[in-house]
Amino acid sequence: YLAETTPGKILVLCYNITLASYLRECIEARGLASRVTVSHFHSWCASMVKRHGIKVTADRKEYPDKCFSALEEAVNSGKITRTGYDAVLVDEGHDFDSRWLALIARLFDNASRSLLLMYDDAQSIYRRERALNFSLASVGIQAQGRTSVLPVNYRNTKRILHFAYAFSREYFEKHQNREIPLVQPQAGGEEGTEPEILRCASESDEAVQVVGWLEKRYTLCGHWSDMAVLCPAEFSVKHLKEVMTQRGIPYATCFDSEGKKKYSRRKDVVHLLTYQSSKGLEFPYVAVINASFVHSGAADESEVIPALYVAFTRATRELLVTCYRENSISRHLEDFV
């Protein structure tokens, strides 16, 4: 949209490193790389302070936040007033902190419609308190009268979307955002097949079952890159990787920063990602494993539901959901068997 309406250079920002890699690949494929730059938010902050000669001293862990703070200070003081771009698209805006959005709004003229914010409260999974518990006006974004709702979902089949929404609906209704209404998505895709819910005996059993499912899908599509295995954390794929190696199934992992930066759909491999890293991506065949895992620090088991919703809706054709831990999540999944 911005490429069609904006003659100048466009910046695309997102929080997810893997998504940035994917979007960059899509932009290049469409021949727009000379006009459209895609960046992970904190990478953009780092490039901005470097370009303006602002020194940032911090260890590797603190460096991204320090770069943001340095850029924020420079913008607020008037030292930096331009970005070199004529418009910005903030993708997955629900992942952005209020200070991040305020910084972006100060650098791009919202009045001339040079800022486009894409937002879906249902997919806010990094920190629930970041899920737009502030008004857009408070961060300098004038959204009133300029907001368009996109209710039709063309990514998922009707059965996958119905399952994902039905599984998550109660949670979303309890936690819906005051400013952004909860919109039940309208399925625009084909009917499709019912998602397969599989209760496994153990992690090892899960690995064998998932690999068998992947092999059957390969006979249908002939491309490993059409498949992804999504998990809550890297430990979940330990046995799976062993079985995949034994069966000769190629795979690529996106669990560390380097792996996320190297993500590419051009490689004919099964992609192993966390639920968080899968945000914004899509694959014809998706296996969501260890689905009933709940982090020990979670105040309530239902906190995993937004992440599961995101994972479920990455599948465009077929979805497999597996679990082996007994808890309220596994029992809720059994309601859909």
C-alpha positions in Angstrom: 0.0 0.0 0.0 2.7 2.5 1.0 4.8 1.6 -2.0 1.9 2.5 -4.3 0.9 5.7 -2.5 4.4 7.0 -1.5 6.9 8.0 -4.2 9.9 8.2 -1.8 11.7 5.8 0.5 9.8 3.6 2.9 10.9 2.1 6.2 9.2 -1.1 7.6 9.7 -1.8 11.3 8.8 -4.9 13.3 9.8 -6.4 16.6 10.3 -10.0 15.4 13.8 -10.6 13.9 12.6 -13.6 12.0 9.7 -11.7 10.5 12.1 -8.9 9.5 14.2 -11.5 7.6 11.0 -12.9 5.9 9.7 -9.4 4.9 13.1 -8.4 3.5 13.1 -11.5 1.3 9.5 -10.7 0.1 10.5 -7.1 -0.7 13.5 -8.2 -2.7 11.3 -10.7 -4.6 9.0 -7.9 -5.6 11.9 -5.7 -6.8 11.2 -3.0 -4.2 14.5 -3.3 -2.2 15.8 0.0 -3.6 12.8 1.9 -2.1 11.7 -0.2 0.9 14.0 -1.0 3.9 12.9 -3.6 6.4 14.4 -3.6 9.9 14.0 -5.1 13.3 13.2 -2.1 15.6 16.3 -2.3 17.8 18.5 -2.8 14.8 17.1 0.4 13.3 17.8 2.2 16.6 21.4 1.0 16.5 21.8 2.1 12.9 20.4 5.5 13.6 22.7 6.3 16.6 25.7 5.0 14.6 24.8 7.2 11.6 24.6 10.3 13.8 27.9 9.5 15.6 26.3 8.9 19.0 28.5 6.5 21.1 26.7 3.8 23.0 28.6 1.8 25.6 27.0 -1.3 26.9 27.4 -5.1 27.0 25.7 -7.2 24.4 22.6 -7.8 26.4 21.9 -4.2 27.3 23.1 -2.7 23.9 19.7 -2.7 22.1 17.9 -0.9 24.9 20.8 1.5 25.4 20.6 2.3 21.6 16.9 3.0 21.9 17.4 5.3 24.9 20.2 7.2 23.1 18.1 7.7 20.0 15.1 8.7 22.1 17.2 11.3 23.9 18.6 12.6 20.6 15.1 13.0 19.1 13.6 14.6 22.2 16.5 17.1 22.3 16.2 18.0 18.6 19.5 16.6 17.7 17.9 14.1 15.3 14.9 15.2 13.3 15.0 13.2 10.1 15.2 9.5 9.3 16.0 9.5 5.6 12.6 7.9 4.8 9.3 9.4 3.6 7.0 6.9 5.3 7.0 4.1 7.8 5.0 1.0 8.2 5.0 -0.5 11.7 4.1 -4.2 11.3 2.8 -6.2 14.3 2.4 -2.9 16.2 0.9 -4.7 19.2 4.4 -5.8 20.1 5.7 -2.2 20.4 6.2 -0.4 23.7 4.5 3.0 24.1 7.9 4.8 24.1 8.9 3.1 20.9 5.7 4.2 19.1 6.1 7.7 20.5 9.6 7.9 19.1 8.4 6.7 15.7 5.5 9.2 15.7 7.8 12.1 16.5 10.0 11.2 13.5 7.2 10.7 11.0 4.5 13.2 10.2 1.2 11.5 11.1 -0.8 14.4 9.7 0.4 13.6 6.1 -0.4 9.9 6.6 3.2 8.9 6.4 2.8 6.4 9.3 0.9 3.2 8.9 0.4 1.0 12.0 -0.7 -2.6 11.6 -2.2 -4.0 14.8 -3.9 -7.2 16.1 -4.4 -7.4 19.9 -5.1 -11.1 19.7 -1.4 -11.6 18.7 0.2 -9.6 21.5 2.3 -12.4 23.1 5.6 -11.0 24.3 4.3 -9.0 27.3 0.6 -8.6 27.9 1.2 -5.3 29.6 2.6 -4.0 26.4 -0.6 -4.9 24.5 -1.7 -1.3 23.9 -2.8 -0.5 27.4 -2.3 3.1 26.4 -4.2 5.3 23.9 -2.6 5.8 20.5 -3.2 9.6 20.9 -1.0 9.5 24.0 2.0 8.5 21.9 1.3 11.0 19.2 -0.6 8.8 16.7 -3.9 10.3 15.6 -5.9 7.2 14.8 -9.4 8.5 15.4 -11.3 8.6 12.1 -8.3 7.0 10.3 -8.7 3.4 11.5 -9.7 0.6 9.1 -10.7 -2.8 10.4 -9.6 -5.8 8.3 -12.0 -8.6 9.5 -11.6 -11.1 6.8 -8.8 -13.7 7.3 -7.5 -15.1 4.0 -4.5 -16.9 5.4 -6.2 -19.9 7.2 -8.7 -22.4 6.2 -12.1 -22.0 7.8 -11.6 -25.1 10.0 -8.2 -24.0 11.3 -9.4 -20.4 12.0 -12.6 -21.7 13.7 -10.5 -24.0 15.9 -7.9 -21.3 16.9 -10.6 -18.7 17.7 -12.8 -21.2 19.6 -9.9 -22.4 21.6 -8.8 -18.8 22.5 -12.1 -16.9 22.6 -12.8 -17.0 26.4 -9.3 -15.7 27.1 -9.5 -12.9 24.6 -13.0 -11.8 25.9 -11.6 -11.5 29.4 -8.5 -9.6 28.3 -9.7 -7.5 25.4 -8.2 -4.1 24.9 -10.4 -1.0 25.6 -9.3 1.0 22.6 -9.1 -1.8 20.0 -12.3 -3.9 19.8 -12.2 -7.7 19.7 -13.1 -8.5 16.1 -14.1 -12.1 15.4 -12.3 -12.9 12.2 -14.3 -13.8 9.2 -12.8 -16.8 7.3 -12.1 -16.0 3.7 -10.2 -19.2 2.9 -11.4 -22.7 1.8 -13.1 -25.2 4.1 -10.0 -27.3 4.7 -9.5 -30.3 7.0 -10.0 -30.4 10.8 -6.8 -29.7 12.8 -5.4 -32.9 14.3 -5.0 -32.9 18.1 -2.7 -35.7 19.3 -2.0 -36.6 22.9 1.4 -38.3 23.2 2.8 -40.6 25.8 6.1 -38.7 26.2 8.4 -36.3 24.5 10.1 -39.1 22.6 6.7 -40.4 21.4 5.8 -36.9 20.3 9.0 -36.7 18.2 8.2 -39.9 16.4 4.6 -38.9 15.8 5.5 -35.5 14.4 8.2 -36.9 12.1 5.7 -39.4 10.7 3.3 -36.5 10.1 6.0 -34.5 8.3 7.0 -37.4 6.1 3.4 -37.9 5.0 3.0 -34.2 4.1 6.2 -34.4 2.1 4.7 -37.1 -0.1 1.8 -34.6 -0.8 3.7 -31.4 -1.5 7.3 -32.4 -2.2 8.8 -29.4 -0.4 10.2 -29.5 3.2 10.1 -25.7 3.2 6.3 -25.9 3.2 6.5 -27.2 6.7 7.2 -25.7 10.1 7.4 -27.1 13.7 6.6 -24.5 16.3 7.4 -25.0 20.0 7.4 -23.0 23.2 11.2 -23.1 23.6 14.3 -24.7 22.1 14.4 -27.6 24.6 11.1 -28.9 23.1 12.8 -30.0 19.9 15.8 -32.0 21.4 14.3 -35.4 20.6 12.6 -34.2 17.4 15.9 -33.1 15.9 17.5 -36.5 16.7 14.7 -38.4 14.9 14.7 -35.9 12.0 18.4 -36.5 11.5 17.9 -40.3 11.7 15.2 -40.1 9.0 17.2 -37.7 6.8 14.8 -34.8 7.1 16.6 -31.4 6.6 15.8 -28.7 9.1 16.9 -25.2 10.1 16.5 -23.7 13.6 15.7 -20.1 14.5 16.4 -20.0 18.2 19.2 -17.6 18.5 19.8 -14.2 17.0 22.0 -15.5 14.2 19.5 -18.2 13.2 16.7 -15.7 13.1 18.7 -13.3 10.9 19.5 -16.2 8.5 15.9 -17.3 8.2 14.9 -17.9 4.6 12.1 -19.7 2.8 14.4 -20.2 -0.2 16.0 -23.1 1.7 14.1 -26.5 1.3 14.2 -27.3 5.0 11.6 -27.8 7.7 11.8 -24.7 9.9 11.9 -25.1 13.7 10.8 -22.0 15.5 9.3 -20.8 18.8 5.7 -19.6 18.8 7.1 -16.1 19.2 9.5 -16.3 16.3 6.7 -17.5 14.0 4.7 -14.3 14.3 3.9 -12.9 10.9 5.0 -16.0 9.1 2.8 -18.7 7.4 3.3 -22.3 6.2 1.0 -24.7 4.4 1.7 -27.4 7.0 2.4 -26.6 10.7 3.0 -28.8 13.7 2.6 -27.1 17.1 4.3 -29.3 19.6 4.5 -29.4 23.4 1.4 -27.3 23.3 0.5 -27.8 27.0 3.8 -26.5 28.3 3.4 -23.7 30.8 6.4 -21.8 32.1 7.0 -22.2 35.8 6.8 -18.4 36.2 3.3 -18.1 34.7 0.7 -16.7 37.1 -2.0 -18.7 35.3 -1.9 -21.5 32.8 -4.1 -19.6 30.4 -1.3 -17.1 29.8 0.0 -19.5 27.1 -3.2 -19.1 25.0 -2.3 -16.0 23.0 1.0 -17.7 21.9 -0.9 -20.8 21.0 -3.4 -18.8 19.0 -0.5 -17.3 17.0 1.1 -20.7 16.4 -2.2 -22.3 15.3 -2.9 -19.5 12.8 0.5 -19.9 11.0 -1.0 -22.9 9.2 -2.6 -22.2 5.8 -3.5 -25.8 4.9 -3.1 -28.4 7.7 -2.4 -28.2 11.4 -1.2 -30.8 13.9 -1.2 -30.0 17.6 0.6 -32.3 20.0 1.1 -32.4 23.8 2.1 -34.8 26.5 1.8 -32.8 29.7 -1.4 -33.1 31.8 -2.9 -29.7 32.8 -5.8 -27.4 32.0 -4.4 -26.6 28.5 -4.2 -30.3 27.5 -7.7 -30.8 28.8 -9.0 -27.8 26.9 -7.3 -29.2 23.7 -9.1 -32.5 24.2 -12.4 -30.6 23.9 -11.6 -30.2 20.2 -10.6 -33.8 19.5 
